[in-house]
Amino acid sequence: MSDFPLTWMGKALRDRGLKVRAVKGWRTRGRPFSFDPRGVVFHHTASNRKSGSDPSLAICVQGRSDLPGPLCHLMIGRDGTVYLVAAGRANHAGLGGPWRNIPQDSANTYTIGVEVENDGVGEPWTDQLLDTCAEVFATLLVGLHRTQSWLIGHKEWAAGRKIDPNPVEMDPFRRRVRKTLAAMAAEKKGGKAQAPAAKTPKAKTPEPEPTTPTTAQIYVVKSGDTLFAIAQAHGTTVDELKRLNNLTGDLIHPGDQLNVGAGN
């Protein structure tokens, strides 16, 4: 099997210049239940700070006696190495919620779990490690076509039951991820802007930019919406909506922000 939802993670993370290591079998690793990722959950492993860079990796992959693995999708070591653990469903979040359009106790079905090596009881979170975390979360959110608002701490999902990531404050960290997302968007836009300029000398008339319109109109998906209905309402086509939003299928969720073309 190679059709698990998150097989794209490896290339996406490497493209960001991150140090990525694939755990053997990660592409076909996952629990035998439905998995439709919509958001991302931030965890810490609670490992001893003196136990090395990646002491929790085996547990994250294999699980515990009381909970079968995988226990996350990605694990970030103390040295910033990003480990690819599973592309399918993982037992990472447990009871909690509801949150946004994710029903109570169903985060394992609808979210990606990222574990970061930290003891959670005073071990410092270095700026370098938090920068790596921001890159990882931003990359995942881009892959899910989500904003930073779809990143949640385990302590927010399971309030009163969990403390991770401790003592990271999620609202400031989400702002950090938002800046990373903005930087990624600027890099992508800058890269696209360079290509037409090199080809203009032979053109007899100016060619229109093939990129997304500069003043995009954003539509927030509501319950019951379909791509076909949204396309009709905004005078466009389903194929064009997919192109503008890098969608490979027809699945959308309430709260999604879709580019529906140029504004007036």
C-alpha positions as CSV (number, residue, x, y, z in Angstrom):
1,M,0.0,0.0,0.0
2,S,1.2,3.5,-0.8
3,D,-2.0,5.5,-0.8
4,F,-1.9,6.8,2.8
5,P,-2.7,10.5,3.0
6,L,0.7,11.9,4.1
7,T,3.2,10.3,1.7
8,W,3.9,13.8,0.4
9,M,5.5,14.9,3.7
10,G,9.0,13.7,3.0
11,K,9.6,15.7,-0.2
12,A,7.8,18.8,1.1
13,L,10.0,18.9,4.3
14,R,13.2,18.2,2.4
15,D,12.3,21.0,-0.1
16,R,12.3,23.4,2.9
17,G,15.9,22.5,3.6
18,L,15.1,20.5,6.8
19,K,17.2,17.5,7.9
20,V,14.8,14.6,7.3
21,R,15.3,10.9,8.1
22,A,12.8,8.3,7.0
23,V,12.0,5.5,9.4
24,K,11.8,2.3,7.4
25,G,8.2,1.6,6.3
26,W,6.8,5.0,7.2
27,R,4.9,5.3,3.9
28,T,2.7,2.3,4.7
29,R,2.6,2.7,8.5
30,G,-0.7,3.6,10.1
31,R,-3.6,2.3,12.2
32,P,-6.3,0.4,10.3
33,F,-9.0,3.0,10.6
34,S,-10.2,6.1,8.6
35,F,-7.8,9.1,8.4
36,D,-8.8,12.4,6.9
37,P,-6.2,15.0,8.2
38,R,-7.5,18.6,8.6
39,G,-5.3,20.1,11.2
40,V,-2.0,19.5,13.2
41,V,-1.4,18.8,16.9
42,F,1.8,19.9,18.7
43,H,3.1,17.4,21.3
44,H,6.3,16.9,23.4
45,T,7.6,13.5,24.2
46,A,8.4,14.0,28.0
47,S,11.7,12.2,27.5
48,N,14.7,12.8,29.9
49,R,16.6,15.7,28.6
50,K,19.9,13.8,29.2
51,S,18.8,10.8,27.1
52,G,20.0,12.0,23.7
53,S,18.6,13.5,20.6
54,D,15.9,10.9,19.7
55,P,15.2,8.5,22.7
56,S,11.5,8.4,22.0
57,L,11.7,7.3,18.3
58,A,11.2,3.6,18.9
59,I,8.2,4.2,21.1
60,C,6.7,6.6,18.6
61,V,7.0,4.0,15.9
62,Q,6.1,0.8,17.8
63,G,3.9,2.2,20.6
64,R,3.6,1.0,24.2
65,S,2.1,-2.0,25.9
66,D,-1.1,-0.1,26.5
67,L,-1.2,1.8,23.2
68,P,-0.2,0.4,19.8
69,G,1.9,2.5,17.4
70,P,2.4,4.6,15.5
71,L,2.1,7.3,18.2
72,C,2.7,10.2,15.8
73,H,3.4,11.1,12.2
74,L,6.5,13.1,12.6
75,M,9.0,13.3,15.5
76,I,11.5,16.1,15.8
77,G,14.7,15.3,17.7
78,R,16.6,17.6,20.0
79,D,19.1,18.3,17.3
80,G,16.4,19.4,14.8
81,T,16.3,16.2,12.8
82,V,12.8,15.5,11.5
83,Y,11.8,11.8,11.5
84,L,9.1,10.5,9.1
85,V,7.2,8.0,11.3
86,A,3.8,7.3,9.6
87,A,1.8,8.4,6.6
88,G,-1.4,6.8,7.9
89,R,-3.5,7.3,11.1
90,A,-1.6,7.4,14.4
91,N,-2.7,7.1,18.1
92,H,-1.4,10.5,19.2
93,A,-4.2,12.7,20.5
94,G,-6.7,10.6,22.5
95,L,-9.8,12.0,24.2
96,G,-10.5,15.7,23.9
97,G,-12.2,18.4,21.8
98,P,-14.3,19.2,20.0
99,W,-12.3,21.8,18.1
100,R,-13.3,23.7,14.9
101,N,-15.1,21.1,12.7
102,I,-13.3,18.1,14.4
103,P,-15.8,16.2,16.6
104,Q,-15.1,15.2,20.2
105,D,-12.5,12.4,20.8
106,S,-11.7,12.1,17.0
107,A,-8.4,14.0,16.6
108,N,-6.7,10.8,15.6
109,T,-9.0,10.6,12.6
110,Y,-8.7,14.2,11.6
111,T,-5.2,15.5,12.6
112,I,-1.5,15.1,12.1
113,G,0.5,14.5,15.3
114,V,4.0,15.9,15.7
115,E,6.1,14.9,18.7
116,V,9.1,17.0,19.7
117,E,11.8,15.7,22.1
118,N,11.5,17.7,25.3
119,D,11.0,16.7,28.9
120,G,8.2,19.3,29.4
121,V,9.3,20.1,32.9
122,G,11.8,22.9,32.4
123,E,14.0,21.8,29.5
124,P,14.7,24.9,27.4
125,W,13.1,25.2,24.0
126,T,15.9,26.8,21.9
127,D,15.1,29.4,19.2
128,Q,16.7,27.1,16.7
129,L,14.4,24.2,17.7
130,L,11.3,26.4,17.7
131,D,12.3,27.7,14.2
132,T,12.6,24.1,13.0
133,C,9.2,23.3,14.5
134,A,7.7,26.4,12.8
135,E,9.0,25.3,9.5
136,V,7.6,21.8,10.0
137,F,4.2,23.0,11.0
138,A,4.0,25.5,8.2
139,T,5.0,22.9,5.7
140,L,2.2,20.6,7.0
141,L,-0.4,23.3,7.0
142,V,0.5,24.3,3.4
143,G,0.1,20.6,2.4
144,L,-3.3,20.6,4.0
145,H,-4.3,24.0,2.5
146,R,-4.7,25.4,6.0
147,T,-3.7,28.5,8.0
148,Q,-1.9,28.6,11.4
149,S,-5.3,28.6,13.1
150,W,-5.5,24.9,12.3
151,L,-2.5,24.2,14.6
152,I,-3.4,23.2,18.1
153,G,-1.4,22.2,21.2
154,H,-2.2,18.8,22.8
155,K,-3.0,20.8,25.9
156,E,-5.6,22.7,24.0
157,W,-7.2,19.6,22.6
158,A,-7.1,17.7,25.9
159,A,-7.4,20.6,28.4
160,G,-6.9,19.5,32.0
161,R,-5.5,16.1,30.9
162,K,-2.4,17.1,29.0
163,I,0.3,19.9,29.3
164,D,2.2,19.5,26.1
165,P,3.9,21.4,24.6
166,N,5.0,22.8,28.0
167,P,5.7,25.7,28.5
168,V,5.2,26.8,24.9
169,E,2.4,29.3,24.7
170,M,0.4,28.4,21.6
171,D,-0.9,31.8,20.5
172,P,2.6,33.4,20.2
173,F,3.8,30.2,18.6
174,R,1.0,30.3,16.1
175,R,2.0,33.9,15.2
176,R,5.5,32.5,14.6
177,V,4.1,29.9,12.3
178,R,2.1,32.6,10.5
179,K,5.3,34.5,9.8
180,T,6.8,31.4,8.4
181,L,3.8,30.8,6.2
182,A,4.0,34.4,5.0
183,A,7.7,33.9,4.2
184,M,7.0,30.7,2.3
185,A,4.3,32.4,0.3
186,A,6.6,35.4,-0.5
187,E,9.3,33.0,-1.7
188,K,6.9,31.1,-3.9
189,K,5.5,34.4,-5.4
190,G,9.0,35.7,-6.0
191,G,10.1,32.5,-7.7
192,K,7.1,32.7,-10.1
193,A,7.6,36.4,-10.8
194,Q,11.1,35.8,-12.2
195,A,10.2,33.3,-15.0
196,P,8.1,35.6,-17.3
197,A,10.7,38.4,-17.2
198,A,13.3,36.3,-18.8
199,K,11.1,35.4,-21.8
200,T,9.7,38.9,-22.6
201,P,12.3,40.0,-25.2
202,K,10.9,37.8,-28.1
203,A,7.3,38.5,-27.2
204,K,5.5,40.9,-29.6
205,T,2.8,41.7,-27.2
206,P,2.9,41.4,-23.4
207,E,1.8,38.1,-22.1
208,P,-0.6,37.9,-19.1
209,E,0.9,36.6,-15.9
210,P,0.0,32.9,-15.5
211,T,0.0,33.2,-11.7
212,T,-2.8,33.8,-9.2
213,P,-4.4,37.3,-9.5
214,T,-2.8,39.9,-7.3
215,T,-6.1,40.7,-5.6
216,A,-7.6,37.4,-4.8
217,Q,-11.1,37.0,-3.6
218,I,-11.3,34.6,-0.6
219,Y,-14.3,32.5,0.2
220,V,-14.7,30.7,3.5
221,V,-16.3,27.3,3.1
222,K,-19.5,26.7,5.0
223,S,-21.2,23.5,6.0
224,G,-22.9,21.9,3.0
225,D,-20.8,23.7,0.4
226,T,-19.4,21.8,-2.6
227,L,-16.8,22.9,-5.1
228,F,-19.4,22.9,-7.9
229,A,-21.8,25.2,-6.0
230,I,-18.9,27.6,-5.0
231,A,-17.7,27.7,-8.6
232,Q,-21.2,28.5,-9.9
233,A,-21.7,31.2,-7.4
234,H,-18.4,32.9,-8.3
235,G,-18.6,32.5,-12.1
236,T,-15.8,30.0,-12.4
237,T,-15.3,26.3,-12.8
238,V,-14.4,23.4,-10.5
239,D,-11.1,22.8,-12.4
240,E,-10.1,26.5,-12.0
241,L,-10.9,26.4,-8.2
242,K,-8.7,23.3,-8.0
243,R,-5.9,25.0,-9.9
244,L,-6.0,28.2,-7.8
245,N,-6.0,26.3,-4.5
246,N,-3.7,23.4,-5.5
247,L,-6.4,20.9,-4.8
248,T,-6.0,17.3,-6.1
249,G,-9.6,16.2,-5.2
250,D,-13.1,17.5,-4.5
251,L,-12.9,17.3,-0.7
252,I,-13.4,20.5,1.2
253,H,-14.2,21.3,4.8
254,P,-16.1,24.1,6.7
255,G,-13.6,26.7,7.6
256,D,-11.4,26.2,4.5
257,Q,-10.3,29.5,2.8
258,L,-10.6,29.2,-1.0
259,N,-9.2,31.6,-3.6
260,V,-12.1,32.0,-6.0
261,G,-10.3,34.4,-8.4
262,A,-9.7,38.1,-8.8
263,G,-11.8,40.5,-6.7
264,N,-13.6,43.4,-8.2
